[in-house]
Amino acid sequence: MATTTPATNTWIKPKLSMPSSREFGYSSNSISLLKNQPNRQIPNINCSLQAPPIFHFPKQSSNYQTPKTSTISTSKPTTISHPKQENNSYSSSSSQWNLVQKAAAMALDAVESALTKHELEHPLPKTADPRVQISGNFAPVPENPVCQSLPVTGKIPKCVQGVYVRNGANPLFEPTAGHHFFDGDGMVHAVQFKNGSASYACRFTETERLVQEKALGRPVFPKAIGELHGHSGIARLMLFYARGLFGLVDHSKGTGVANAGLVYFNNRLLAMSEDDLPYHVRVTPTGDLKTEGRFDFDGQLKSTMIAHPKLDPVSGELFALSYDVIQKPYLKYFKFSKNGEKSNDVEIPVEDPTMMHDFAITEKFVVIPDQQVVFKMSEMIRGGSPVVYDKNKVSRFGILDKYAKDGSGLKWVEVPDCFCFHLWNAWEEPETDEIVVIGSCMTPPDSIFNECDEGLKSVLSEIRLNLRTGKSTRKAIIQNPEEQVNLEAGMVNRNKLGRKTQYAYLAIAEPWPKVSGFAKVDLFTGEVHKFIYGDNKYGGEPLFLPRDPNSKAEDDGYILAFVHDEKEWKSELQIVNAMTLKLEASVKLPSRVPYGFHGTFINAKDLATQA
């Protein structure tokens, strides 16, 4: 049986059928990079992510100064300008270049301009078309300074003391060519709670990439998904490394965007994307955010780290993976003690560089997926994307002791035709010698990255890995076809991570790619309870915050989620009782919060001991 709890007096039922990626349509109000392209045919298709009239990029130059205002904006924007960009001019950095560098910059800019012009003569796939990827409330916003004493409807629960932070992709500069939503610069949105009052701020994570592009006044780092495909992708890589050769950019300090994951570990808030080291972001006493810099754990971490490291709630240790798309070892596993001391790397043998966005831990083991989405750089030479769905590969999960010194004890269990972009939890069942893995199985596996005709489907699944027989079983947790919905972002009670859990709190990703609410799913029975944000309201990942770490009831806590009203063009943070699914409070935010990725909550005690 399923129940639905509305956020307001309006009840809506999410659609059970999902549009195909081809229906992830164009906005009739295209962004300005596609203007003045006479050879480009723009289909007149209404977009489900409809932007307000004339929606350009936020005004933010390379010397961008945030506004000094604390007022609450209630009007729907009609025109927002974008940063000034000129392909053949640079800002302050160029003043320090010698004549050779200046000549090289002009020549490389001319090549890039010709390349971009050639690209825009042909239709971009929807997975790389910025009019699709960053339209409506997927579009970026400027930084927002701290706004205190925000309006609150209802009452903020007493246990909600600290700061809720959520990451997201927010491109500083308007794309000049292809752009995937995942390509945007990292921006953290923070709501701090103190004694029933709330404040809000959002800031870019000052990655090495962002700092250099701000200094140059334009985007120069290639977009990992939106631009790096086919021959033009190869050309852009060559241009980028040529700029590095002449000292116009420095890629040795990292090229990542830090836009996906957030974890609070060893007194630091870390912002992450799997293409770089983490970045240390500090929450100030006023609730603002300040990037302290690229964080290598005092010189211990010399490789990238995926965006979903796992924090063991009992030991306080952090477990992580790192993958390389070019050279072996393609995959490494390592851990940190609760004091931040790194273990030696353990090589995980895989034949191809594999998309490794997430993994799982149990009390004793790490569970590592080796699935069918792989990187094949050679596909770019053939004119395609380097992110490939390998239909001939059999998906499998590796089980390794958490404290293994090498990969000799690794056990692989095949799980055919399985691709889980996220794994929500895993635990051991000693009586059957099985590892139970909870994840959302996505088909087609590469639909997020490559355009396809088939509609995306994400099924919450229980995967059992038998360590004795080496066999696996998989079943949909929600057995009633009428209750089946796409569930694709969320979590379990973090105090139970790696242990047997009854509930998962997951975003209802419908109509895809927007989120109409969240579902509380009983993982034992398949029972679903839905909370719908309301008519024309959409959100993102629900975060479960335990009321008391010592509570006996697993669902004793609150759900926090950013919600945007697409009709009123206003955003808020909703706080929902996880036991009753009743709205406890909503915090009215001073500016729009775009749909984003993953977040965490830092309690007030931990905030006071930040590094």
C-alpha positions as CSV (number, residue, x, y, z in Angstrom):
1,M,0.0,0.0,0.0
2,A,1.2,3.5,-0.7
3,T,0.2,6.8,0.7
4,T,0.9,10.3,-0.7
5,T,1.3,13.3,1.6
6,P,1.1,16.7,-0.1
7,A,3.3,19.6,0.8
8,T,0.3,22.0,0.5
9,N,-3.4,21.6,0.1
10,T,-2.8,20.6,-3.5
11,W,-2.4,16.9,-4.2
12,I,-0.7,15.7,-7.4
13,K,0.3,12.2,-8.5
14,P,3.6,11.9,-10.3
15,K,3.4,10.4,-13.8
16,L,4.4,6.8,-14.0
17,S,5.4,7.0,-17.7
18,M,8.6,8.9,-18.4
19,P,9.5,10.9,-21.5
20,S,12.4,9.6,-23.6
21,S,15.6,11.6,-23.8
22,R,14.3,13.0,-27.1
23,E,11.4,14.6,-25.2
24,F,13.9,16.4,-22.9
25,G,13.1,19.2,-25.3
26,Y,14.3,22.6,-26.3
27,S,13.3,25.8,-24.6
28,S,11.6,28.2,-27.0
29,N,13.7,30.9,-25.4
30,S,17.2,29.8,-26.4
31,I,20.3,31.1,-24.6
32,S,22.3,33.6,-26.5
33,L,25.3,31.5,-27.6
34,L,23.1,30.1,-30.4
35,K,22.1,33.5,-31.7
36,N,23.3,34.7,-35.1
37,Q,23.9,31.2,-36.4
38,P,22.1,31.3,-39.8
39,N,22.9,27.7,-40.7
40,R,21.6,26.3,-37.5
41,Q,18.1,24.9,-37.5
42,I,16.4,25.3,-34.1
43,P,13.3,23.2,-33.7
44,N,10.3,25.0,-32.2
45,I,9.7,22.6,-29.3
46,N,8.4,23.6,-25.9
47,C,10.7,22.5,-23.1
48,S,9.6,20.9,-19.9
49,L,12.3,23.0,-18.2
50,Q,10.8,26.2,-19.6
51,A,12.9,29.2,-18.7
52,P,11.4,32.7,-17.9
53,P,11.4,35.1,-20.8
54,I,14.9,36.0,-22.1
55,F,16.9,33.9,-19.6
56,H,20.6,34.8,-20.0
57,F,23.4,34.1,-17.6
58,P,23.8,35.9,-14.3
59,K,26.0,39.0,-14.5
60,Q,29.3,38.0,-13.1
61,S,32.6,39.2,-14.6
62,S,36.1,37.9,-13.7
63,N,36.1,40.5,-10.9
64,Y,32.6,39.7,-9.8
65,Q,31.5,41.4,-6.6
66,T,28.5,39.9,-4.8
67,P,25.7,42.2,-4.0
68,K,25.5,43.6,-0.5
69,T,21.8,43.0,0.0
70,S,19.8,41.0,2.5
71,T,16.4,41.6,1.0
72,I,14.0,38.9,-0.1
73,S,13.4,38.9,-3.8
74,T,9.8,38.0,-4.7
75,S,9.6,38.9,-8.3
76,K,10.1,36.6,-11.2
77,P,13.1,37.6,-13.3
78,T,12.5,38.7,-16.9
79,T,16.0,39.5,-18.1
80,I,19.4,38.4,-16.6
81,S,22.5,39.3,-18.4
82,H,25.6,37.1,-18.8
83,P,29.3,37.8,-18.3
84,K,31.0,39.7,-21.1
85,Q,33.2,37.4,-23.1
86,E,35.3,38.2,-26.1
87,N,37.1,35.3,-27.8
88,N,40.2,37.2,-28.6
89,S,40.8,39.2,-25.4
90,Y,41.8,38.3,-21.9
91,S,41.6,40.2,-18.7
92,S,44.3,40.8,-16.0
93,S,46.3,37.6,-16.6
94,S,47.4,38.6,-20.1
95,S,49.2,41.7,-18.8
96,Q,51.9,39.3,-17.4
97,W,52.4,37.4,-20.7
98,N,55.4,37.9,-22.9
99,L,55.2,38.6,-26.7
100,V,55.4,34.9,-27.6
101,Q,52.6,34.0,-25.1
102,K,50.4,36.9,-26.5
103,A,50.9,35.7,-30.0
104,A,50.2,32.1,-29.1
105,A,47.0,33.2,-27.3
106,M,45.8,35.0,-30.3
107,A,46.5,32.1,-32.7
108,L,44.9,29.5,-30.4
109,D,41.9,31.7,-29.9
110,A,41.5,32.0,-33.7
111,V,41.6,28.2,-34.0
112,E,39.1,27.8,-31.2
113,S,36.7,30.4,-32.8
114,A,36.8,28.5,-36.1
115,L,36.3,25.2,-34.3
116,T,33.3,26.5,-32.4
117,K,31.8,28.1,-35.6
118,H,32.1,24.7,-37.3
119,E,30.5,22.9,-34.4
120,L,27.5,25.2,-34.3
121,E,26.8,24.6,-38.0
122,H,25.5,21.2,-37.0
123,P,22.8,20.3,-34.4
124,L,24.1,19.5,-31.0
125,P,22.8,16.3,-29.3
126,K,20.4,17.1,-26.5
127,T,22.9,15.7,-24.0
128,A,25.3,18.5,-25.1
129,D,22.9,21.3,-26.0
130,P,22.9,24.1,-23.4
131,R,19.4,25.2,-24.4
132,V,18.3,21.8,-23.0
133,Q,20.8,21.1,-20.3
134,I,20.7,24.5,-18.5
135,S,17.3,25.8,-19.2
136,G,14.6,26.7,-16.6
137,N,15.6,26.1,-13.0
138,F,18.7,24.1,-14.3
139,A,20.1,27.5,-15.3
140,P,22.9,29.0,-13.1
141,V,22.6,31.8,-10.5
142,P,25.2,34.3,-9.2
143,E,26.7,34.0,-5.8
144,N,24.5,35.2,-2.9
145,P,26.0,36.7,0.3
146,V,24.6,35.7,3.7
147,C,20.9,36.7,4.2
148,Q,19.9,36.4,7.9
149,S,16.6,35.9,9.6
150,L,14.8,34.4,6.7
151,P,10.9,34.1,6.7
152,V,9.8,30.7,8.1
153,T,6.4,29.1,7.8
154,G,5.8,26.6,10.6
155,K,8.4,25.8,13.2
156,I,11.9,24.6,12.7
157,P,12.5,21.5,14.9
158,K,14.8,22.0,17.9
159,C,17.2,19.3,16.7
160,V,17.9,21.1,13.5
161,Q,20.9,23.0,14.6
162,G,23.8,23.5,12.2
163,V,24.1,23.9,8.5
164,Y,22.5,22.1,5.5
165,V,24.8,22.3,2.5
166,R,24.1,21.1,-1.0
167,N,26.3,21.0,-4.1
168,G,25.4,21.6,-7.7
169,A,26.6,22.5,-11.2
170,N,26.6,26.2,-11.9
171,P,28.6,27.4,-14.9
172,L,30.2,30.8,-14.3
173,F,30.5,31.6,-18.0
174,E,28.0,31.0,-20.7
175,P,29.0,28.0,-22.8
176,T,30.5,28.8,-26.2
177,A,29.7,25.3,-27.6
178,G,28.5,22.0,-26.2
179,H,27.6,21.8,-22.5
180,H,26.2,18.9,-20.3
181,F,24.6,19.8,-17.0
182,F,27.4,17.9,-15.2
183,D,30.0,20.2,-16.7
184,G,29.0,23.3,-14.6
185,D,31.3,24.8,-12.0
186,G,30.6,23.7,-8.4
187,M,28.4,25.9,-6.2
188,V,27.5,25.1,-2.7
189,H,24.2,26.3,-1.2
190,A,24.0,26.6,2.6
191,V,21.2,27.1,5.0
192,Q,22.3,27.6,8.6
193,F,20.0,27.1,11.6
194,K,20.5,28.8,14.9
195,N,17.9,28.6,17.6
196,G,14.9,28.5,15.3
197,S,16.3,31.1,12.9
198,A,17.7,30.5,9.4
199,S,20.2,32.1,7.0
200,Y,21.2,31.4,3.4
201,A,24.2,31.8,1.3
202,C,25.6,30.3,-1.9
203,R,29.2,30.5,-3.2
204,F,31.3,29.0,-6.0
205,T,33.8,26.5,-4.9
206,E,37.0,28.3,-6.0
207,T,38.6,25.4,-7.9
208,E,41.9,25.9,-9.7
209,R,39.9,25.7,-12.9
210,L,37.5,28.4,-11.8
211,V,40.2,30.7,-10.5
212,Q,42.1,30.6,-13.8
213,E,39.0,31.1,-15.9
214,K,38.0,34.1,-13.8
215,A,41.4,35.6,-14.2
216,L,41.2,35.1,-18.0
217,G,37.6,36.4,-18.1
218,R,36.4,33.5,-20.2
219,P,36.1,29.6,-20.3
220,V,39.2,27.9,-21.6
221,F,39.1,24.5,-19.8
222,P,37.3,21.8,-22.0
223,K,33.9,20.5,-20.8
224,A,34.4,16.9,-19.9
225,I,31.0,15.7,-21.3
226,G,29.6,18.4,-23.4
227,E,32.7,19.1,-25.6
228,L,35.0,16.1,-25.4
229,H,33.4,13.9,-28.1
230,G,34.5,13.2,-31.7
231,H,37.2,15.0,-33.7
232,S,36.2,18.4,-32.2
233,G,36.8,16.9,-28.7
234,I,40.3,15.8,-29.7
235,A,40.9,19.3,-31.2
236,R,39.8,21.0,-28.0
237,L,42.1,18.8,-25.9
238,M,45.0,19.7,-28.2
239,L,44.1,23.4,-27.8
240,F,44.0,23.1,-24.1
241,Y,47.3,21.4,-23.8
242,A,48.8,23.8,-26.3
243,R,47.7,26.7,-24.0
244,G,49.4,24.8,-21.1
245,L,52.6,24.4,-23.2
246,F,52.8,28.2,-23.6
247,G,52.0,28.9,-20.0
248,L,48.6,30.4,-20.7
249,V,46.9,27.9,-18.3
250,D,48.1,25.5,-15.7
251,H,46.4,22.1,-15.7
252,S,48.9,20.6,-13.3
253,K,46.9,21.9,-10.3
254,G,43.7,20.1,-11.4
255,T,40.9,20.5,-13.9
256,G,37.9,19.4,-11.8
257,V,34.7,21.3,-11.0
258,A,34.0,20.0,-7.5
259,N,30.3,20.1,-8.2
260,A,28.9,16.7,-7.1
261,G,29.4,15.4,-3.6
262,L,29.9,16.8,-0.1
263,V,31.3,15.1,2.9
264,Y,32.2,16.4,6.4
265,F,35.3,14.5,7.5
266,N,38.1,15.2,10.0
267,N,36.7,18.7,10.7
268,R,36.5,19.7,7.1
269,L,33.7,20.1,4.6
270,L,35.0,18.6,1.3
271,A,33.4,19.4,-2.1
272,M,34.2,16.7,-4.7
273,S,33.9,15.5,-8.3
274,E,35.7,12.4,-9.4
275,D,38.0,14.3,-11.9
276,D,40.1,16.0,-9.2
277,L,41.1,16.1,-5.6
278,P,38.6,17.3,-3.0
279,Y,38.3,21.0,-2.2
280,H,38.1,22.2,1.4
281,V,35.2,24.6,1.9
282,R,34.8,26.3,5.3
283,V,31.5,27.5,6.8
284,T,32.0,30.8,8.5
285,P,30.4,31.8,11.8
286,T,27.9,33.9,10.0
287,G,26.9,31.1,7.7
288,D,28.9,32.2,4.6
289,L,31.2,29.8,2.6
290,K,34.9,30.2,1.9
291,T,37.1,27.9,-0.2
292,E,40.3,27.1,1.6
293,G,41.8,25.3,-1.4
294,R,42.5,22.0,-3.0
295,F,42.9,19.4,-0.3
296,D,45.4,16.5,-0.6
297,F,45.2,15.3,3.0
298,D,48.6,16.9,3.9
299,G,50.3,15.5,0.8
300,Q,49.0,12.0,1.2
301,L,46.5,12.0,-1.7
302,K,48.1,12.1,-5.1
303,S,45.2,11.0,-7.3
304,T,41.6,11.9,-7.9
305,M,38.9,10.8,-5.5
306,I,35.3,9.9,-6.5
307,A,32.4,12.1,-5.4
308,H,30.9,9.5,-3.1
309,P,33.4,8.4,-0.4
310,K,31.7,6.5,2.4
311,L,31.9,7.6,6.1
312,D,31.6,4.7,8.5
313,P,29.3,5.8,11.3
314,V,30.9,3.5,13.8
315,S,34.6,3.7,13.1
316,G,34.7,7.3,11.8
317,E,36.9,6.1,8.9
318,L,36.4,7.4,5.3
319,F,36.6,4.9,2.4
320,A,37.1,6.0,-1.2
321,L,38.0,5.0,-4.8
322,S,40.0,6.7,-7.5
323,Y,39.8,5.9,-11.2
324,D,41.9,6.8,-14.2
325,V,40.5,6.9,-17.8
326,I,43.9,6.9,-19.5
327,Q,46.5,4.7,-17.8
328,K,46.7,1.7,-15.5
329,P,45.9,1.1,-12.7
330,Y,42.4,2.2,-13.8
331,L,40.9,1.8,-10.4
332,K,42.3,2.1,-6.8
333,Y,40.8,1.7,-3.4
334,F,42.0,3.4,-0.2
335,K,40.8,4.6,3.2
336,F,41.5,7.3,5.8
337,S,41.6,6.8,9.5
338,K,39.3,9.1,11.5
339,N,42.3,11.4,12.0
340,G,42.9,11.6,8.3
341,E,45.8,9.2,7.9
342,K,45.7,7.6,4.4
343,S,46.2,3.9,3.8
344,N,48.3,2.5,0.9
345,D,46.4,2.3,-2.5
346,V,45.0,-1.1,-3.3
347,E,44.8,-1.8,-7.1
348,I,41.4,-3.1,-8.3
349,P,42.0,-5.1,-11.5
350,V,39.6,-4.1,-14.2
351,E,40.1,-4.5,-18.0
352,D,38.9,-1.1,-19.0
353,P,38.5,2.3,-17.4
354,T,35.0,2.1,-15.9
355,M,32.5,4.7,-14.9
356,M,32.8,4.5,-11.1
357,H,30.5,7.1,-9.6
358,D,29.6,5.3,-6.5
359,F,30.2,2.2,-4.4
360,A,29.1,0.7,-1.0
361,I,30.5,-0.4,2.3
362,T,29.3,-3.0,4.9
363,E,30.7,-3.6,8.4
364,K,33.5,-5.7,7.0
365,F,33.6,-5.2,3.2
366,V,33.7,-2.7,0.4
367,V,31.4,-3.4,-2.6
368,I,32.8,-2.2,-5.9
369,P,30.7,-2.2,-9.1
370,D,32.4,-2.9,-12.4
371,Q,29.6,-2.2,-14.8
372,Q,28.9,-1.7,-18.5
373,V,29.6,2.0,-18.9
374,V,33.2,2.4,-19.7
375,F,35.6,5.0,-21.1
376,K,37.1,4.3,-24.6
377,M,39.1,7.3,-25.8
378,S,39.5,5.6,-29.2
379,E,35.8,6.3,-29.8
380,M,36.6,10.0,-30.2
381,I,38.8,9.1,-33.2
382,R,35.8,7.4,-34.7
383,G,33.7,10.6,-34.1
384,G,31.8,9.4,-31.0
385,S,31.7,9.9,-27.2
386,P,34.4,8.4,-25.0
387,V,31.6,7.3,-22.6
388,V,30.4,4.0,-24.0
389,Y,27.8,1.4,-23.1
390,D,29.6,-1.9,-23.7
391,K,26.8,-4.4,-24.3
392,N,29.3,-7.3,-24.5
393,K,30.6,-6.7,-21.0
394,V,29.0,-8.5,-18.0
395,S,28.4,-6.3,-15.0
396,R,29.9,-7.6,-11.8
397,F,30.5,-6.5,-8.2
398,G,33.7,-6.9,-6.3
399,I,33.8,-7.7,-2.6
400,L,37.0,-6.8,-0.7
401,D,37.8,-6.7,3.0
402,K,37.8,-3.0,4.1
403,Y,41.3,-3.4,5.6
404,A,42.8,-5.4,2.8
405,K,46.5,-4.6,2.0
406,D,46.2,-5.7,-1.6
407,G,43.6,-7.1,-4.1
408,S,44.4,-10.8,-3.7
409,G,41.3,-11.4,-1.6
410,L,38.9,-9.7,-4.0
411,K,35.9,-11.8,-5.0
412,W,33.9,-10.9,-8.1
413,V,30.2,-11.8,-8.5
414,E,28.5,-11.3,-11.9
415,V,25.2,-9.3,-12.0
416,P,24.2,-9.3,-15.6
417,D,22.6,-6.3,-17.3
418,C,22.9,-4.2,-14.1
419,F,23.9,-0.5,-14.0
420,C,23.5,1.4,-10.8
421,F,24.7,5.0,-11.0
422,H,24.1,5.2,-7.2
423,L,24.2,2.6,-4.4
424,W,22.1,3.5,-1.4
425,N,23.4,1.0,1.1
426,A,24.8,-2.6,1.6
427,W,25.0,-5.0,4.5
428,E,26.0,-8.5,5.4
429,E,23.6,-11.4,6.0
430,P,25.9,-14.1,7.6
431,E,23.1,-16.7,7.9
432,T,23.0,-17.0,4.0
433,D,26.6,-15.8,3.4
434,E,25.3,-13.0,1.3
435,I,26.0,-9.3,0.7
436,V,22.8,-7.3,0.2
437,V,23.2,-4.2,-2.0
438,I,20.5,-1.6,-2.4
439,G,20.7,0.5,-5.6
440,S,18.7,2.1,-8.4
441,C,19.2,0.1,-11.6
442,M,19.2,2.4,-14.6
443,T,18.3,1.6,-18.2
444,P,19.7,2.5,-20.7
445,P,22.9,2.7,-18.7
446,D,24.4,5.6,-20.7
447,S,21.2,7.6,-21.2
448,I,22.6,10.4,-19.0
449,F,25.6,10.9,-21.3
450,N,24.5,9.8,-24.7
451,E,21.3,10.6,-26.7
452,C,19.0,7.6,-27.1
453,D,15.5,6.9,-28.2
454,E,14.6,4.7,-25.2
455,G,13.1,6.4,-22.2
456,L,15.2,6.3,-19.0
457,K,14.0,4.0,-16.3
458,S,15.5,3.7,-12.8
459,V,14.3,0.8,-10.6
460,L,15.1,0.5,-6.9
461,S,16.5,-2.9,-6.6
462,E,17.8,-5.5,-4.1
463,I,20.9,-7.3,-5.3
464,R,22.2,-10.3,-3.4
465,L,25.8,-11.4,-3.8
466,N,26.4,-14.9,-2.5
467,L,29.9,-15.3,-1.3
468,R,29.7,-19.0,-1.1
469,T,28.3,-19.8,-4.6
470,G,29.6,-16.8,-6.4
471,K,26.0,-16.2,-7.8
472,S,23.7,-13.2,-7.7
473,T,20.0,-12.5,-7.6
474,R,18.2,-9.2,-8.3
475,K,14.7,-8.1,-7.7
476,A,12.7,-4.8,-7.8
477,I,11.9,-3.7,-4.3
478,I,8.6,-2.1,-5.3
479,Q,6.7,-5.1,-6.6
480,N,3.4,-3.4,-7.4
481,P,3.7,-2.1,-11.0
482,E,1.2,0.7,-10.3
483,E,3.6,2.1,-7.6
484,Q,6.7,1.8,-9.7
485,V,8.4,5.2,-10.1
486,N,11.9,6.4,-11.0
487,L,13.9,6.8,-7.8
488,E,17.3,8.3,-8.3
489,A,18.8,10.4,-5.6
490,G,18.7,10.1,-1.8
491,M,20.0,8.2,1.2
492,V,19.4,6.0,4.2
493,N,19.8,7.0,7.8
494,R,23.5,7.8,7.8
495,N,23.9,6.4,11.3
496,K,23.0,3.0,9.7
497,L,25.2,3.1,6.7
498,G,26.8,-0.3,6.0
499,R,24.2,-1.9,8.3
500,K,20.8,-3.4,7.7
501,T,18.3,-0.7,7.1
502,Q,14.6,-0.7,6.7
503,Y,14.0,2.6,5.0
504,A,15.4,4.6,2.1
505,Y,14.5,8.2,1.2
506,L,14.7,8.8,-2.5
507,A,13.8,11.4,-5.1
508,I,10.9,10.8,-7.3
509,A,12.6,11.6,-10.6
510,E,9.5,12.3,-12.6
511,P,8.8,13.9,-14.9
512,W,12.4,13.2,-15.8
513,P,14.8,14.9,-15.2
514,K,12.9,16.9,-12.6
515,V,12.0,15.7,-9.1
516,S,8.3,16.0,-8.1
517,G,8.8,14.7,-4.5
518,F,10.4,12.0,-2.5
519,A,9.5,8.5,-1.5
520,K,10.0,6.7,1.8
521,V,10.5,3.1,0.8
522,D,10.3,0.1,3.2
523,L,13.2,-2.0,1.8
524,F,11.7,-5.1,3.5
525,T,8.1,-5.0,2.3
526,G,8.3,-2.7,-0.8
527,E,5.7,-0.3,0.8
528,V,6.0,3.2,-0.6
529,H,4.9,6.5,1.0
530,K,5.2,9.6,-1.2
531,F,5.6,13.2,-0.3
532,I,4.8,15.5,-3.3
533,Y,6.1,19.0,-3.2
534,G,3.0,20.5,-4.8
535,D,1.7,21.8,-8.1
536,N,4.5,23.2,-10.3
537,K,7.0,22.6,-7.5
538,Y,10.1,20.5,-8.0
539,G,13.1,19.7,-5.9
540,G,16.1,17.4,-5.7
541,E,17.8,14.9,-3.4
542,P,16.1,14.5,0.0
543,L,18.5,14.5,3.0
544,F,17.6,12.5,6.1
545,L,18.6,14.1,9.3
546,P,18.3,11.9,12.4
547,R,16.6,13.6,15.3
548,D,18.8,11.8,17.9
549,P,21.7,9.5,17.0
550,N,20.6,7.2,19.9
551,S,17.0,6.9,18.8
552,K,15.7,3.4,18.5
553,A,13.4,4.2,15.6
554,E,15.3,4.3,12.3
555,D,13.0,6.8,10.8
556,D,13.0,9.2,13.7
557,G,14.2,12.3,12.0
558,Y,13.5,14.9,9.3
559,I,13.8,15.2,5.6
560,L,15.4,18.4,4.2
561,A,15.1,19.4,0.5
562,F,15.3,22.5,-1.6
563,V,12.1,23.1,-3.6
564,H,11.5,25.5,-6.4
565,D,8.1,26.8,-7.5
566,E,8.2,27.1,-11.2
567,K,5.0,29.1,-11.4
568,E,5.9,31.8,-8.8
569,W,9.7,31.4,-9.5
570,K,10.6,31.2,-5.8
571,S,12.6,28.7,-3.9
572,E,12.4,27.4,-0.3
573,L,13.8,24.7,2.0
574,Q,11.2,22.3,3.2
575,I,11.6,20.3,6.4
576,V,9.4,17.2,6.6
577,N,8.8,14.8,9.5
578,A,10.2,11.5,8.3
579,M,7.9,9.4,10.5
580,T,4.6,11.1,9.6
581,L,5.6,12.8,6.2
582,K,4.0,16.0,7.4
583,L,5.5,19.3,6.5
584,E,7.0,20.9,9.7
585,A,8.5,24.1,8.3
586,S,9.5,25.8,5.1
587,V,12.3,28.5,4.9
588,K,11.7,31.1,2.2
589,L,14.9,31.7,0.4
590,P,16.1,35.1,-1.0
591,S,17.0,33.8,-4.4
592,R,16.4,31.0,-6.8
593,V,18.2,27.6,-6.0
594,P,18.8,25.6,-9.1
595,Y,18.2,21.9,-9.2
596,G,21.5,20.2,-8.1
597,F,23.2,17.2,-6.8
598,H,24.2,15.9,-3.3
599,G,24.3,17.4,0.1
600,T,25.0,16.8,3.8
601,F,24.2,18.3,7.2
602,I,26.9,19.5,9.7
603,N,25.7,19.9,13.2
604,A,26.5,22.9,15.3
605,K,28.9,21.0,17.5
606,D,31.0,19.9,14.5
607,L,30.8,23.4,13.0
608,A,32.5,24.8,16.1
609,T,35.5,22.5,15.6
610,Q,36.2,23.1,11.9
611,A,39.8,23.1,10.8
